[in-house]
């Protein structure tokens, strides 16, 4: 009888201890899986956002439309930021790098760089890119 009582007490203690450990392990695994999933989501958003920025750039080059660059800046940033935090990050990094290059090396003035950055911020913060759309720009560049 004493042996049965000892085994029962031992099993109860082990179950309580391993139950907490198992719960902690499950919780840790869930947190790790969530973090990895979040990193994968942000990476996907960043890649898609970079694609949006490239599409805006290539559309701008293809259209060759006078006074349309601000529209394409706003549109690329808007589309990328709507992908999520990863897309917003990609839009900011790409825009800042492009404007840094443009301001330092390409010979465009500081005023043009400032205006481009205003359009970048406008689009990235959810503003309607059509604010910068020039009259007559074909609808296919929406």
C-alpha positions in Angstrom: 0.0 0.0 0.0 2.9 2.3 0.8 4.4 1.5 -2.5 1.2 2.4 -4.3 0.9 5.7 -2.5 4.6 6.5 -3.4 4.0 5.7 -7.0 0.8 7.8 -7.1 2.6 10.8 -5.5 5.6 10.4 -7.8 3.3 10.3 -10.9 1.3 13.3 -9.7 4.5 15.3 -9.2 6.0 14.2 -12.5 2.8 15.1 -14.3 2.7 18.6 -12.7 6.3 19.2 -13.5 6.3 17.8 -17.0 2.9 19.4 -17.7 4.4 22.8 -17.0 7.5 22.0 -19.0 5.5 20.7 -21.9 3.3 23.8 -21.8 6.4 26.0 -21.8 7.9 24.1 -24.7 4.6 24.4 -26.6 4.4 28.1 -25.9 8.0 28.6 -26.9 7.5 26.6 -30.1 4.3 28.6 -30.9 6.3 31.9 -30.3 9.1 30.7 -32.5 6.7 29.6 -35.3 4.9 32.9 -35.1 8.2 34.9 -35.3 9.4 32.9 -38.3 6.0 33.3 -40.0 6.1 37.0 -39.4 9.7 37.2 -40.8 8.5 35.3 -43.9 5.5 37.6 -44.3 7.7 40.8 -44.0 10.2 39.3 -46.5 7.4 38.5 -49.0 5.9 42.0 -48.5 9.3 43.6 -49.1 9.9 41.6 -52.3 6.4 42.5 -53.6 6.9 46.1 -52.6 10.2 46.3 -54.4 8.3 44.9 -57.4 5.7 47.7 -57.1 8.5 50.3 -57.0 10.1 48.7 -60.1 6.8 48.7 -61.9 6.3 52.4 -61.1 9.8 53.2 -62.3 9.5 51.2 -65.6 6.0 52.7 -66.2 7.5 56.2 -65.7 10.2 55.4 -68.2 7.9 53.9 -70.7 5.3 56.7 -70.5 7.9 59.4 -71.0 5.1 61.8 -70.0 6.0 65.4 -69.1 5.6 66.3 -65.4 4.5 62.8 -64.4 7.4 61.7 -62.2 5.7 62.7 -58.9 2.7 60.6 -59.8 4.9 57.6 -60.3 6.8 58.3 -57.1 3.6 58.5 -55.1 2.0 55.5 -56.9 5.0 53.2 -56.3 5.2 54.1 -52.7 1.5 53.8 -52.2 1.3 50.3 -53.8 4.4 49.0 -51.9 3.2 50.4 -48.5 -0.2 48.7 -49.0 1.6 45.3 -49.1 2.2 45.7 -45.3 5.2 46.7 -43.1 7.7 44.9 -45.3 6.5 46.7 -48.4 6.5 50.0 -46.6 10.1 49.4 -45.5 11.1 48.5 -49.1 9.5 51.6 -50.4 11.3 53.8 -47.9 14.7 52.2 -48.5 14.4 52.3 -52.3 13.1 55.9 -52.3 15.7 57.2 -50.0 18.5 55.4 -52.0 17.2 56.7 -55.3 16.8 60.3 -54.0 20.3 60.1 -52.3 21.8 59.1 -55.7 19.7 61.6 -57.6 20.6 64.5 -55.2 24.3 63.7 -55.0 25.3 62.4 -58.5 22.7 63.0 -61.1 22.7 66.8 -61.2 19.0 67.2 -60.3 18.5 70.0 -57.9 17.7 69.9 -54.3 14.3 71.3 -54.9 13.4 68.4 -57.2 14.7 65.9 -54.7 12.6 67.5 -52.0 9.5 67.4 -54.2 10.1 63.8 -55.0 10.4 62.9 -51.4 7.2 64.7 -50.6 5.4 62.6 -53.2 7.1 59.5 -51.8 5.9 60.3 -48.3 2.4 61.1 -49.5 2.0 57.8 -51.2 3.7 55.8 -48.5 1.4 57.3 -45.9 -1.8 56.3 -47.8 -2.4 59.6 -49.7 -4.1 59.3 -53.0 -1.4 59.2 -55.7 -3.7 60.9 -58.2 -3.0 64.1 -56.4 0.2 64.2 -58.6 -1.3 62.8 -61.7 -0.8 65.1 -64.7 -3.7 65.8 -67.1 -3.8 63.4 -70.0 -1.6 60.6 -68.6 -3.1 57.4 -70.1 -5.2 55.3 -67.7 -3.0 52.2 -68.2 -0.5 54.0 -65.8 -2.8 53.8 -62.8 
